[in-house]
């Protein structure tokens, strides 16, 4: 999950109904997140940009 207001990337356990961890992101207007099979994370923002990260870089 993402929190645009708090600039957080959140891993949430649906079965346990709880947050597993959070990572603070740099300030930008996050709108969506997706992953690929090689461990790359893509964040979409309000401006139409796609930001690409590796989990280790966050």
PQR file of N, CA, C, O and H, with PARSE charges and radii, in Angstrom:
ATOM      1  N   UNK A   1       0.846  -1.182   0.000 -0.4000 1.5000
ATOM      2  CA  UNK A   1       0.000   0.000   0.000 -0.0000 2.0000
ATOM      3  C   UNK A   1       0.888   1.242   0.000  0.5500 1.7000
ATOM      4  O   UNK A   1       2.074   1.188   0.327 -0.5500 1.4000
ATOM      5  N   UNK A   2       0.280   2.348  -0.374 -0.4000 1.5000
ATOM      6  CA  UNK A   2       0.953   3.640  -0.329 -0.0000 2.0000
ATOM      7  C   UNK A   2       0.139   4.623   0.496  0.5500 1.7000
ATOM      8  O   UNK A   2      -1.090   4.559   0.526 -0.5500 1.4000
ATOM      9  H   UNK A   2      -0.683   2.392  -0.640  0.4000 1.0000
ATOM     10  N   UNK A   3       0.830   5.524   1.160 -0.4000 1.5000
ATOM     11  CA  UNK A   3       0.185   6.648   1.820 -0.0000 2.0000
ATOM     12  C   UNK A   3       0.775   7.918   1.223  0.5500 1.7000
ATOM     13  O   UNK A   3       1.914   8.283   1.513 -0.5500 1.4000
ATOM     14  H   UNK A   3       1.829   5.576   1.136  0.4000 1.0000
ATOM     15  N   UNK A   4      -0.010   8.583   0.388 -0.4000 1.5000
ATOM     16  CA  UNK A   4       0.435   9.837  -0.226 -0.0000 2.0000
ATOM     17  C   UNK A   4       0.600  10.915   0.839  0.5500 1.7000
ATOM     18  O   UNK A   4       1.536  11.712   0.777 -0.5500 1.4000
ATOM     19  H   UNK A   4      -0.935   8.286   0.152  0.4000 1.0000
ATOM     20  N   UNK A   5      -0.289  10.943   1.798 -0.4000 1.5000
ATOM     21  CA  UNK A   5      -0.256  11.958   2.851 -0.0000 2.0000
ATOM     22  C   UNK A   5       0.985  11.831   3.739  0.5500 1.7000
ATOM     23  O   UNK A   5       1.585  12.833   4.128 -0.5500 1.4000
ATOM     24  H   UNK A   5      -1.049  10.295   1.849  0.4000 1.0000
ATOM     25  N   UNK A   6       1.360  10.589   4.054 -0.4000 1.5000
ATOM     26  CA  UNK A   6       2.503  10.346   4.938 -0.0000 2.0000
ATOM     27  C   UNK A   6       3.776   9.959   4.191  0.5500 1.7000
ATOM     28  O   UNK A   6       4.822   9.784   4.816 -0.5500 1.4000
ATOM     29  H   UNK A   6       0.873   9.775   3.738  0.4000 1.0000
ATOM     30  N   UNK A   7       3.709   9.821   2.852 -0.4000 1.5000
ATOM     31  CA  UNK A   7       4.840   9.389   2.029 -0.0000 2.0000
ATOM     32  C   UNK A   7       5.418   8.056   2.536  0.5500 1.7000
ATOM     33  O   UNK A   7       6.620   7.929   2.769 -0.5500 1.4000
ATOM     34  H   UNK A   7       2.859   9.963   2.344  0.4000 1.0000
ATOM     35  N   UNK A   8       4.524   7.069   2.698 -0.4000 1.5000
ATOM     36  CA  UNK A   8       4.920   5.761   3.195 -0.0000 2.0000
ATOM     37  C   UNK A   8       4.603   4.668   2.186  0.5500 1.7000
ATOM     38  O   UNK A   8       3.600   4.724   1.475 -0.5500 1.4000
ATOM     39  H   UNK A   8       3.547   7.173   2.509  0.4000 1.0000
ATOM     40  N   UNK A   9       5.474   3.683   2.142 -0.4000 1.5000
ATOM     41  CA  UNK A   9       5.270   2.441   1.413 -0.0000 2.0000
ATOM     42  C   UNK A   9       5.016   1.406   2.497  0.5500 1.7000
ATOM     43  O   UNK A   9       5.840   1.246   3.398 -0.5500 1.4000
ATOM     44  H   UNK A   9       6.289   3.637   2.720  0.4000 1.0000
ATOM     45  N   UNK A  10       3.897   0.703   2.428 -0.4000 1.5000
ATOM     46  CA  UNK A  10       3.441  -0.155   3.519 -0.0000 2.0000
ATOM     47  C   UNK A  10       3.216  -1.579   3.025  0.5500 1.7000
ATOM     48  O   UNK A  10       2.534  -1.808   2.026 -0.5500 1.4000
ATOM     49  H   UNK A  10       3.228   0.833   1.696  0.4000 1.0000
ATOM     50  N   UNK A  11       3.800  -2.522   3.743 -0.4000 1.5000
ATOM     51  CA  UNK A  11       3.491  -3.930   3.486 -0.0000 2.0000
ATOM     52  C   UNK A  11       2.431  -4.335   4.498  0.5500 1.7000
ATOM     53  O   UNK A  11       2.619  -4.191   5.706 -0.5500 1.4000
ATOM     54  H   UNK A  11       4.353  -2.336   4.554  0.4000 1.0000
ATOM     55  N   UNK A  12       1.309  -4.845   3.985 -0.4000 1.5000
ATOM     56  CA  UNK A  12       0.162  -5.183   4.828 -0.0000 2.0000
ATOM     57  C   UNK A  12      -0.176  -6.655   4.675  0.5500 1.7000
ATOM     58  O   UNK A  12      -0.252  -7.161   3.555 -0.5500 1.4000
ATOM     59  H   UNK A  12       1.156  -4.961   3.004  0.4000 1.0000
ATOM     60  N   UNK A  13      -0.379  -7.345   5.785 -0.4000 1.5000
ATOM     61  CA  UNK A  13      -0.756  -8.758   5.782 -0.0000 2.0000
ATOM     62  C   UNK A  13      -2.281  -8.855   5.786  0.5500 1.7000
ATOM     63  O   UNK A  13      -2.927  -8.541   6.785 -0.5500 1.4000
ATOM     64  H   UNK A  13      -0.318  -6.934   6.694  0.4000 1.0000
ATOM     65  N   UNK A  14      -2.849  -9.292   4.665 -0.4000 1.5000
ATOM     66  CA  UNK A  14      -4.307  -9.371   4.552 -0.0000 2.0000
ATOM     67  C   UNK A  14      -4.919 -10.417   5.476  0.5500 1.7000
ATOM     68  O   UNK A  14      -6.023 -10.224   5.985 -0.5500 1.4000
ATOM     69  H   UNK A  14      -2.325  -9.548   3.853  0.4000 1.0000
ATOM     70  N   UNK A  15      -4.214 -11.515   5.695 -0.4000 1.5000
ATOM     71  CA  UNK A  15      -4.740 -12.566   6.571 -0.0000 2.0000
ATOM     72  C   UNK A  15      -4.724 -12.148   8.034  0.5500 1.7000
ATOM     73  O   UNK A  15      -5.658 -12.441   8.781 -0.5500 1.4000
ATOM     74  H   UNK A  15      -3.317 -11.671   5.281  0.4000 1.0000
ATOM     75  N   UNK A  16      -3.667 -11.465   8.437 -0.4000 1.5000
ATOM     76  CA  UNK A  16      -3.521 -11.028   9.831 -0.0000 2.0000
ATOM     77  C   UNK A  16      -4.153  -9.665  10.107  0.5500 1.7000
ATOM     78  O   UNK A  16      -4.296  -9.264  11.262 -0.5500 1.4000
ATOM     79  H   UNK A  16      -2.909 -11.227   7.830  0.4000 1.0000
ATOM     80  N   UNK A  17      -4.533  -8.953   9.039 -0.4000 1.5000
ATOM     81  CA  UNK A  17      -5.141  -7.618   9.159 -0.0000 2.0000
ATOM     82  C   UNK A  17      -4.244  -6.645   9.928  0.5500 1.7000
ATOM     83  O   UNK A  17      -4.676  -5.969  10.861 -0.5500 1.4000
ATOM     84  H   UNK A  17      -4.417  -9.279   8.100  0.4000 1.0000
ATOM     85  N   UNK A  18      -2.966  -6.601   9.494 -0.4000 1.5000
ATOM     86  CA  UNK A  18      -2.031  -5.699  10.172 -0.0000 2.0000
ATOM     87  C   UNK A  18      -0.894  -5.301   9.227  0.5500 1.7000
ATOM     88  O   UNK A  18      -0.603  -5.985   8.245 -0.5500 1.4000
ATOM     89  H   UNK A  18      -2.616  -7.151   8.736  0.4000 1.0000
ATOM     90  N   UNK A  19      -0.266  -4.172   9.558 -0.4000 1.5000
ATOM     91  CA  UNK A  19       0.912  -3.738   8.824 -0.0000 2.0000
ATOM     92  C   UNK A  19       2.104  -4.583   9.260  0.5500 1.7000
ATOM     93  O   UNK A  19       2.302  -4.826  10.450 -0.5500 1.4000
ATOM     94  H   UNK A  19      -0.502  -3.616  10.355  0.4000 1.0000
ATOM     95  N   UNK A  20       2.892  -5.028   8.287 -0.4000 1.5000
ATOM     96  CA  UNK A  20       4.092  -5.810   8.578 -0.0000 2.0000
ATOM     97  C   UNK A  20       5.294  -4.882   8.729  0.5500 1.7000
ATOM     98  O   UNK A  20       6.095  -5.047   9.649 -0.5500 1.4000
ATOM     99  H   UNK A  20       2.731  -4.830   7.320  0.4000 1.0000
ATOM    100  N   UNK A  21       5.423  -3.906   7.826 -0.4000 1.5000
ATOM    101  CA  UNK A  21       6.472  -2.907   7.908 -0.0000 2.0000
ATOM    102  C   UNK A  21       6.090  -1.685   7.093  0.5500 1.7000
ATOM    103  O   UNK A  21       5.191  -1.737   6.254 -0.5500 1.4000
ATOM    104  H   UNK A  21       4.772  -3.772   7.079  0.4000 1.0000
ATOM    105  N   UNK A  22       6.782  -0.590   7.349 -0.4000 1.5000
ATOM    106  CA  UNK A  22       6.625   0.638   6.568 -0.0000 2.0000
ATOM    107  C   UNK A  22       8.005   1.154   6.196  0.5500 1.7000
ATOM    108  O   UNK A  22       8.982   0.934   6.913 -0.5500 1.4000
ATOM    109  H   UNK A  22       7.512  -0.548   8.030  0.4000 1.0000
ATOM    110  N   UNK A  23       8.071   1.844   5.063 -0.4000 1.5000
ATOM    111  CA  UNK A  23       9.301   2.505   4.618 -0.0000 2.0000
ATOM    112  C   UNK A  23       8.924   3.932   4.227  0.5500 1.7000
ATOM    113  O   UNK A  23       7.965   4.153   3.488 -0.5500 1.4000
ATOM    114  H   UNK A  23       7.278   2.022   4.480  0.4000 1.0000
ATOM    115  N   UNK A  24       9.676   4.874   4.723 -0.4000 1.5000
ATOM    116  CA  UNK A  24       9.472   6.275   4.382 -0.0000 2.0000
ATOM    117  C   UNK A  24       9.988   6.513   2.974  0.5500 1.7000
ATOM    118  O   UNK A  24      11.106   6.117   2.644 -0.5500 1.4000
ATOM    119  H   UNK A  24      10.455   4.695   5.323  0.4000 1.0000
ATOM    120  N   UNK A  25       9.176   7.159   2.139 -0.4000 1.5000
ATOM    121  CA  UNK A  25       9.548   7.504   0.771 -0.0000 2.0000
ATOM    122  C   UNK A  25       9.893   8.979   0.679  0.5500 1.7000
ATOM    123  O   UNK A  25       9.504   9.777   1.531 -0.5500 1.4000
ATOM    124  H   UNK A  25       8.267   7.481   2.407  0.4000 1.0000
ATOM    125  N   UNK A  26      10.630   9.331  -0.371 -0.4000 1.5000
ATOM    126  CA  UNK A  26      10.840  10.752  -0.620 -0.0000 2.0000
ATOM    127  C   UNK A  26       9.485  11.365  -0.961  0.5500 1.7000
ATOM    128  O   UNK A  26       8.563  10.665  -1.379 -0.5500 1.4000
ATOM    129  H   UNK A  26      10.946   8.682  -1.063  0.4000 1.0000
ATOM    130  N   UNK A  27       9.377  12.650  -0.782 -0.4000 1.5000
ATOM    131  CA  UNK A  27       8.095  13.318  -0.962 -0.0000 2.0000
ATOM    132  C   UNK A  27       7.724  13.421  -2.440  0.5500 1.7000
ATOM    133  O   UNK A  27       8.402  14.101  -3.211 -0.5500 1.4000
ATOM    134  H   UNK A  27      10.126  13.219  -0.443  0.4000 1.0000
ATOM    135  N   UNK A  28       6.649  12.746  -2.829 -0.4000 1.5000
ATOM    136  CA  UNK A  28       6.058  12.884  -4.154 -0.0000 2.0000
ATOM    137  C   UNK A  28       4.619  12.390  -4.077  0.5500 1.7000
ATOM    138  O   UNK A  28       4.257  11.708  -3.118 -0.5500 1.4000
ATOM    139  H   UNK A  28       6.098  12.194  -2.203  0.4000 1.0000
ATOM    140  N   UNK A  29       3.808  12.712  -5.048 -0.4000 1.5000
ATOM    141  CA  UNK A  29       2.374  12.410  -5.015 -0.0000 2.0000
ATOM    142  C   UNK A  29       2.105  11.009  -5.565  0.5500 1.7000
ATOM    143  O   UNK A  29       1.702  10.854  -6.718 -0.5500 1.4000
ATOM    144  H   UNK A  29       4.102  13.266  -5.827  0.4000 1.0000
ATOM    145  N   UNK A  30       2.331   9.990  -4.729 -0.4000 1.5000
ATOM    146  CA  UNK A  30       2.166   8.605  -5.148 -0.0000 2.0000
ATOM    147  C   UNK A  30       0.711   8.295  -5.488  0.5500 1.7000
ATOM    148  O   UNK A  30      -0.215   8.753  -4.819 -0.5500 1.4000
ATOM    149  H   UNK A  30       2.658  10.116  -3.792  0.4000 1.0000
ATOM    150  N   UNK A  31       0.539   7.513  -6.533 -0.4000 1.5000
ATOM    151  CA  UNK A  31      -0.805   7.098  -6.950 -0.0000 2.0000
ATOM    152  C   UNK A  31      -0.944   5.589  -7.065  0.5500 1.7000
ATOM    153  O   UNK A  31      -2.038   5.055  -6.884 -0.5500 1.4000
ATOM    154  H   UNK A  31       1.291   7.141  -7.076  0.4000 1.0000
ATOM    155  N   UNK A  32       0.138   4.902  -7.358 -0.4000 1.5000
ATOM    156  CA  UNK A  32       0.061   3.459  -7.533 -0.0000 2.0000
ATOM    157  C   UNK A  32       1.416   2.825  -7.420  0.5500 1.7000
ATOM    158  O   UNK A  32       2.447   3.489  -7.531 -0.5500 1.4000
ATOM    159  H   UNK A  32       1.027   5.336  -7.505  0.4000 1.0000
ATOM    160  N   UNK A  33       1.403   1.508  -7.195 -0.4000 1.5000
ATOM    161  CA  UNK A  33       2.646   0.753  -7.063 -0.0000 2.0000
ATOM    162  C   UNK A  33       2.458  -0.608  -7.719  0.5500 1.7000
ATOM    163  O   UNK A  33       1.378  -1.197  -7.657 -0.5500 1.4000
ATOM    164  H   UNK A  33       0.566   0.969  -7.105  0.4000 1.0000
ATOM    165  N   UNK A  34       3.527  -1.104  -8.352 -0.4000 1.5000
ATOM    166  CA  UNK A  34       3.529  -2.451  -8.911 -0.0000 2.0000
ATOM    167  C   UNK A  34       4.956  -2.984  -8.857  0.5500 1.7000
ATOM    168  O   UNK A  34       5.905  -2.235  -8.625 -0.5500 1.4000
ATOM    169  H   UNK A  34       4.404  -0.626  -8.402  0.4000 1.0000
ATOM    170  N   UNK A  35       5.090  -4.279  -9.072 -0.4000 1.5000
ATOM    171  CA  UNK A  35       6.379  -4.963  -8.972 -0.0000 2.0000
ATOM    172  C   UNK A  35       6.585  -5.819 -10.209  0.5500 1.7000
ATOM    173  O   UNK A  35       5.623  -6.218 -10.866 -0.5500 1.4000
ATOM    174  H   UNK A  35       4.320  -4.887  -9.260  0.4000 1.0000
ATOM    175  N   UNK A  36       7.848  -6.101 -10.526 -0.4000 1.5000
ATOM    176  CA  UNK A  36       8.103  -7.076 -11.590 -0.0000 2.0000
ATOM    177  C   UNK A  36       8.773  -8.307 -10.989  0.5500 1.7000
ATOM    178  O   UNK A  36       9.068  -8.337  -9.794 -0.5500 1.4000
ATOM    179  H   UNK A  36       8.629  -5.777  -9.992  0.4000 1.0000
ATOM    180  N   UNK A  37       9.009  -9.308 -11.806 -0.4000 1.5000
ATOM    181  CA  UNK A  37       9.546 -10.583 -11.331 -0.0000 2.0000
ATOM    182  C   UNK A  37      11.024 -10.504 -10.956  0.5500 1.7000
ATOM    183  O   UNK A  37      11.572 -11.457 -10.402 -0.5500 1.4000
ATOM    184  H   UNK A  37       8.769  -9.284 -12.776  0.4000 1.0000
ATOM    185  N   UNK A  38      11.672  -9.381 -11.251 -0.4000 1.5000
ATOM    186  CA  UNK A  38      13.091  -9.220 -10.938 -0.0000 2.0000
ATOM    187  C   UNK A  38      13.331  -8.374  -9.692  0.5500 1.7000
ATOM    188  O   UNK A  38      14.471  -8.010  -9.404 -0.5500 1.4000
ATOM    189  H   UNK A  38      11.227  -8.607 -11.701  0.4000 1.0000
ATOM    190  N   UNK A  39      12.268  -8.055  -8.950 -0.4000 1.5000
ATOM    191  CA  UNK A  39      12.410  -7.303  -7.713 -0.0000 2.0000
ATOM    192  C   UNK A  39      12.436  -5.796  -7.870  0.5500 1.7000
ATOM    193  O   UNK A  39      12.841  -5.085  -6.951 -0.5500 1.4000
ATOM    194  H   UNK A  39      11.342  -8.351  -9.184  0.4000 1.0000
ATOM    195  N   UNK A  40      12.014  -5.304  -9.007 -0.4000 1.5000
ATOM    196  CA  UNK A  40      11.934  -3.861  -9.220 -0.0000 2.0000
ATOM    197  C   UNK A  40      10.551  -3.371  -8.816  0.5500 1.7000
ATOM    198  O   UNK A  40       9.544  -4.030  -9.076 -0.5500 1.4000
ATOM    199  H   UNK A  40      11.685  -5.882  -9.754  0.4000 1.0000
ATOM    200  N   UNK A  41      10.516  -2.212  -8.181 -0.4000 1.5000
ATOM    201  CA  UNK A  41       9.264  -1.594  -7.738 -0.0000 2.0000
ATOM    202  C   UNK A  41       9.043  -0.348  -8.579  0.5500 1.7000
ATOM    203  O   UNK A  41       9.967   0.440  -8.782 -0.5500 1.4000
ATOM    204  H   UNK A  41      11.334  -1.677  -7.970  0.4000 1.0000
ATOM    205  N   UNK A  42       7.824  -0.169  -9.069 -0.4000 1.5000
ATOM    206  CA  UNK A  42       7.459   0.997  -9.877 -0.0000 2.0000
ATOM    207  C   UNK A  42       6.361   1.771  -9.165  0.5500 1.7000
ATOM    208  O   UNK A  42       5.321   1.212  -8.815 -0.5500 1.4000
ATOM    209  H   UNK A  42       7.074  -0.809  -8.904  0.4000 1.0000
ATOM    210  N   UNK A  43       6.601   3.064  -8.952 -0.4000 1.5000
ATOM    211  CA  UNK A  43       5.605   3.946  -8.353 -0.0000 2.0000
ATOM    212  C   UNK A  43       5.105   4.911  -9.420  0.5500 1.7000
ATOM    213  O   UNK A  43       5.903   5.530 -10.123 -0.5500 1.4000
ATOM    214  H   UNK A  43       7.446   3.517  -9.236  0.4000 1.0000
ATOM    215  N   UNK A  44       3.810   5.040  -9.539 -0.4000 1.5000
ATOM    216  CA  UNK A  44       3.209   6.048 -10.423 -0.0000 2.0000
ATOM    217  C   UNK A  44       2.851   7.261  -9.567  0.5500 1.7000
ATOM    218  O   UNK A  44       2.463   7.118  -8.407 -0.5500 1.4000
ATOM    219  H   UNK A  44       3.162   4.538  -8.967  0.4000 1.0000
ATOM    220  N   UNK A  45       2.983   8.453 -10.147 -0.4000 1.5000
ATOM    221  CA  UNK A  45       2.613   9.657  -9.398 -0.0000 2.0000
ATOM    222  C   UNK A  45       1.544  10.461 -10.128  0.5500 1.7000
ATOM    223  O   UNK A  45       1.149  10.127 -11.245 -0.5500 1.4000
ATOM    224  H   UNK A  45       3.299   8.568 -11.089  0.4000 1.0000
ATOM    225  N   UNK A  46       1.087  11.521  -9.481 -0.4000 1.5000
ATOM    226  CA  UNK A  46       0.012  12.371 -10.016 -0.0000 2.0000
ATOM    227  C   UNK A  46       0.380  13.037 -11.340  0.5500 1.7000
ATOM    228  O   UNK A  46      -0.504  13.394 -12.119 -0.5500 1.4000
ATOM    229  H   UNK A  46       1.408  11.793  -8.574  0.4000 1.0000
ATOM    230  N   UNK A  47       1.659  13.204 -11.598 -0.4000 1.5000
ATOM    231  CA  UNK A  47       2.106  13.899 -12.804 -0.0000 2.0000
ATOM    232  C   UNK A  47       2.235  12.966 -14.001  0.5500 1.7000
ATOM    233  O   UNK A  47       2.587  13.409 -15.094 -0.5500 1.4000
ATOM    234  H   UNK A  47       2.377  12.915 -10.965  0.4000 1.0000
ATOM    235  N   UNK A  48       1.954  11.675 -13.808 -0.4000 1.5000
ATOM    236  CA  UNK A  48       2.071  10.711 -14.888 -0.0000 2.0000
ATOM    237  C   UNK A  48       3.448  10.069 -14.990  0.5500 1.7000
ATOM    238  O   UNK A  48       3.706   9.287 -15.905 -0.5500 1.4000
ATOM    239  H   UNK A  48       1.668  11.314 -12.920  0.4000 1.0000
ATOM    240  N   UNK A  49       4.325  10.398 -14.059 -0.4000 1.5000
ATOM    241  CA  UNK A  49       5.659   9.800 -14.045 -0.0000 2.0000
ATOM    242  C   UNK A  49       5.599   8.388 -13.461  0.5500 1.7000
ATOM    243  O   UNK A  49       4.690   8.053 -12.702 -0.5500 1.4000
ATOM    244  H   UNK A  49       4.115  11.034 -13.316  0.4000 1.0000
ATOM    245  N   UNK A  50       6.573   7.579 -13.827 -0.4000 1.5000
ATOM    246  CA  UNK A  50       6.771   6.273 -13.210 -0.0000 2.0000
ATOM    247  C   UNK A  50       8.184   6.265 -12.650  0.5500 1.7000
ATOM    248  O   UNK A  50       9.153   6.451 -13.386 -0.5500 1.4000
ATOM    249  H   UNK A  50       7.312   7.851 -14.443  0.4000 1.0000
ATOM    250  N   UNK A  51       8.296   6.050 -11.359 -0.4000 1.5000
ATOM    251  CA  UNK A  51       9.577   6.035 -10.674 -0.0000 2.0000
ATOM    252  C   UNK A  51       9.967   4.587 -10.400  0.5500 1.7000
ATOM    253  O   UNK A  51       9.154   3.805  -9.907 -0.5500 1.4000
ATOM    254  H   UNK A  51       7.509   5.898 -10.761  0.4000 1.0000
ATOM    255  N   UNK A  52      11.193   4.236 -10.714 -0.4000 1.5000
ATOM    256  CA  UNK A  52      11.668   2.853 -10.645 -0.0000 2.0000
ATOM    257  C   UNK A  52      12.702   2.715  -9.528  0.5500 1.7000
ATOM    258  O   UNK A  52      13.657   3.490  -9.463 -0.5500 1.4000
ATOM    259  H   UNK A  52      11.853   4.872 -11.115  0.4000 1.0000
ATOM    260  N   UNK A  53      12.511   1.733  -8.651 -0.4000 1.5000
ATOM    261  CA  UNK A  53      13.418   1.493  -7.526 -0.0000 2.0000
ATOM    262  C   UNK A  53      13.673   0.013  -7.365  0.5500 1.7000
ATOM    263  O   UNK A  53      12.900  -0.820  -7.837 -0.5500 1.4000
ATOM    264  H   UNK A  53      11.735   1.104  -8.703  0.4000 1.0000
ATOM    265  N   UNK A  54      14.757  -0.305  -6.700 -0.4000 1.5000
ATOM    266  CA  UNK A  54      15.019  -1.644  -6.186 -0.0000 2.0000
ATOM    267  C   UNK A  54      14.689  -1.578  -4.697  0.5500 1.7000
ATOM    268  O   UNK A  54      14.901  -0.543  -4.065 -0.5500 1.4000
ATOM    269  H   UNK A  54      15.386   0.372  -6.316  0.4000 1.0000
ATOM    270  N   UNK A  55      14.181  -2.656  -4.134 -0.4000 1.5000
ATOM    271  CA  UNK A  55      13.814  -2.649  -2.717 -0.0000 2.0000
ATOM    272  C   UNK A  55      14.992  -2.231  -1.837  0.5500 1.7000
ATOM    273  O   UNK A  55      14.810  -1.516  -0.852 -0.5500 1.4000
ATOM    274  H   UNK A  55      14.010  -3.497  -4.647  0.4000 1.0000
ATOM    275  N   UNK A  56      16.192  -2.676  -2.189 -0.4000 1.5000
ATOM    276  CA  UNK A  56      17.378  -2.327  -1.403 -0.0000 2.0000
ATOM    277  C   UNK A  56      17.672  -0.834  -1.425  0.5500 1.7000
ATOM    278  O   UNK A  56      18.350  -0.328  -0.530 -0.5500 1.4000
ATOM    279  H   UNK A  56      16.340  -3.257  -2.989  0.4000 1.0000
ATOM    280  N   UNK A  57      17.178  -0.122  -2.426 -0.4000 1.5000
ATOM    281  CA  UNK A  57      17.434   1.314  -2.556 -0.0000 2.0000
ATOM    282  C   UNK A  57      16.486   2.175  -1.739  0.5500 1.7000
ATOM    283  O   UNK A  57      16.730   3.367  -1.554 -0.5500 1.4000
ATOM    284  H   UNK A  57      16.628  -0.532  -3.153  0.4000 1.0000
ATOM    285  N   UNK A  58      15.413   1.581  -1.251 -0.4000 1.5000
ATOM    286  CA  UNK A  58      14.444   2.374  -0.477 -0.0000 2.0000
ATOM    287  C   UNK A  58      14.902   2.601   0.911  0.5500 1.7000
ATOM    288  O   UNK A  58      14.205   3.248   1.692 -0.5500 1.4000
ATOM    289  H   UNK A  58      15.215   0.613  -1.401  0.4000 1.0000
TER
END
